[in-house]
């Protein structure tokens, strides 16, 4: 027989949160904005890279570790959905400026990073360009829902 905590975890609800039939609501939002001219493989690559930084500066976005019925352990993941948006180069530039002005946790991926092959060169490529000149292809941001919505103004949900 399962404990109440095990039942809630299996149902995807954090222990002590809402009842099973009530949706879990989040005060924050995790969003990724991708440039609309990327190839499918680039979209996936950029998304994976930019979201990887959010948990390191906002540990509250990371949930508890997972385990299957056999007791095999799995790594924890974000505890809330990650919403993916797309927009033009100009939309990304504006969103980047808004994220900076609101001091929201953010990660960027520039077009230069497609030609580097390691973390050191990635950081050097970003460091070589001023913030207003970055050729952005991806941006991840986390913060209060309304602030993230304002950052994403002009973007549309990824199809």
Secondary structure per residue as TSV (DSSP state, phi and psi in degrees):
chain	resnum	aa	ss	phi	psi
A	1	X	-	360.0	134.9
A	2	X	-	-81.3	149.0
A	3	X	-	-77.2	166.7
A	4	X	H	-58.8	-42.1
A	5	X	H	-62.0	-44.4
A	6	X	H	-63.3	-39.1
A	7	X	H	-64.1	-43.6
A	8	X	H	-65.7	-40.3
A	9	X	H	-65.4	-43.1
A	10	X	H	-63.5	-30.9
A	11	X	T	-82.2	-2.3
A	12	X	T	82.8	17.6
A	13	X	-	-113.9	131.8
A	14	X	-	-64.8	140.1
A	15	X	T	-56.8	133.4
A	16	X	T	83.3	-1.9
A	17	X	S	-82.0	-139.1
A	18	X	S	-78.2	164.6
A	19	X	-	-63.5	159.8
A	20	X	T	-56.7	-32.3
A	21	X	T	-90.5	-1.6
A	22	X	S	-98.8	134.1
A	23	X	-	-68.1	146.7
A	24	X	-	-82.6	127.6
A	25	X	-	-106.9	144.2
A	26	X	-	-118.6	139.8
A	27	X	S	-80.8	-14.5
A	28	X	E	-116.0	169.6
A	29	X	E	-138.2	139.8
A	30	X	E	-109.3	125.4
A	31	X	E	-137.5	146.6
A	32	X	E	-119.8	133.3
A	33	X	E	-116.1	121.3
A	34	X	E	-111.7	145.6
A	35	X	E	-70.6	138.7
A	36	X	T	-74.0	-3.9
A	37	X	T	-104.6	15.4
A	38	X	-	-80.4	149.1
A	39	X	-	-70.8	155.7
A	40	X	H	-53.7	-43.7
A	41	X	H	-64.8	-33.5
A	42	X	H	-68.9	-39.0
A	43	X	H	-58.9	-45.1
A	44	X	H	-66.2	-44.7
A	45	X	H	-62.0	-47.9
A	46	X	H	-62.1	-45.0
A	47	X	H	-58.7	-47.3
A	48	X	H	-59.6	-43.4
A	49	X	H	-67.5	-49.5
A	50	X	H	-70.0	-32.3
A	51	X	H	-75.4	-20.9
A	52	X	H	-63.3	-24.3
A	53	X	T	-83.3	-20.9
A	54	X	H	-64.1	-40.6
A	55	X	H	-66.6	-22.8
A	56	X	H	-75.4	-26.3
A	57	X	H	-108.0	-15.1
A	58	X	-	-130.5	70.9
A	59	X	G	-59.2	-19.5
A	60	X	G	-67.3	-14.4
A	61	X	G	-81.0	-11.0
A	62	X	B	-93.0	130.0
A	63	X	-	-84.0	-164.0
A	64	X	-	-84.1	158.1
A	65	X	-	-61.3	155.3
A	66	X	E	-99.0	158.9
A	67	X	E	-151.1	142.7
A	68	X	-	-89.9	-179.0
A	69	X	T	-64.2	-21.2
A	70	X	T	-86.5	-3.7
A	71	X	-	87.5	9.1
A	72	X	-	-72.1	127.0
A	73	X	E	-85.6	145.8
A	74	X	E	-132.7	155.7
A	75	X	-	-65.9	151.2
A	76	X	-	-70.2	157.1
A	77	X	-	-130.4	179.1
A	78	X	B	-54.4	143.9
A	79	X	S	-91.0	-0.6
A	80	X	S	-138.5	162.0
A	81	X	-	-62.7	152.8
A	82	X	E	-108.6	119.5
A	83	X	E	-94.3	134.5
A	84	X	E	-111.1	129.1
A	85	X	E	-123.2	166.0
A	86	X	E	-137.9	158.0
A	87	X	E	-168.8	174.7
A	88	X	-	-73.6	172.3
A	89	X	H	-57.2	-41.2
A	90	X	H	-65.5	-39.0
A	91	X	H	-61.8	-43.5
A	92	X	H	-62.9	-42.7
A	93	X	H	-61.6	-44.3
A	94	X	H	-65.3	-43.0
A	95	X	H	-62.4	-40.9
A	96	X	H	-59.6	-46.8
A	97	X	H	-60.9	-40.6
A	98	X	H	-66.7	-40.7
A	99	X	H	-63.1	-40.8
A	100	X	H	-64.5	-44.5
A	101	X	H	-66.3	-24.6
A	102	X	T	-95.8	-0.4
A	103	X	T	54.5	39.3
A	104	X	-	-82.9	146.3
A	105	X	E	-59.1	132.9
A	106	X	E	-150.5	156.3
A	107	X	E	-134.5	145.3
A	108	X	E	-124.0	155.2
A	109	X	E	-134.2	123.9
A	110	X	E	-105.4	162.5
A	111	X	G	-60.6	-29.4
A	112	X	G	-60.3	-27.8
A	113	X	G	-70.4	-15.5
A	114	X	G	-69.9	-18.6
A	115	X	G	-105.9	1.1
A	116	X	-	-99.2	165.6
A	117	X	-	-127.8	8.3
A	118	X	S	-158.8	166.4
A	119	X	H	-61.8	-42.4
A	120	X	H	-59.7	-46.7
A	121	X	H	-69.1	-33.5
A	122	X	H	-60.5	-49.4
A	123	X	H	-64.1	-37.9
A	124	X	H	-65.5	-38.2
A	125	X	H	-65.0	-40.0
A	126	X	H	-71.4	-43.0
A	127	X	H	-61.8	-25.3
A	128	X	T	-76.7	-8.4
A	129	X	S	-124.4	137.3
A	130	X	-	-69.3	155.4
A	131	X	G	-54.2	-40.4
A	132	X	G	-79.7	-3.9
A	133	X	G	-112.0	2.0
A	134	X	-	-61.6	133.6
A	135	X	-	-89.0	79.1
A	136	X	E	-72.2	136.4
A	137	X	E	-120.4	-12.5
A	138	X	E	-158.1	148.8
A	139	X	E	-147.4	130.5
A	140	X	E	-113.2	142.7
A	141	X	E	-144.6	146.9
A	142	X	E	-135.5	139.0
A	143	X	E	171.3	-171.1
A	144	X	E	-55.3	142.5
A	145	X	H	-50.7	-49.3
A	146	X	H	-66.5	-34.7
A	147	X	H	-67.9	-43.1
A	148	X	H	-65.7	-39.9
A	149	X	H	-59.2	-39.8
A	150	X	H	-68.4	-37.9
A	151	X	H	-60.9	-39.4
A	152	X	T	-86.5	6.2
A	153	X	T	-52.5	128.6
A	154	X	T	96.2	-13.3
A	155	X	-	-87.8	159.9
A	156	X	E	-125.2	154.4
A	157	X	E	-58.1	140.0
A	158	X	-	-66.2	135.6
A	159	X	-	-65.5	360.0
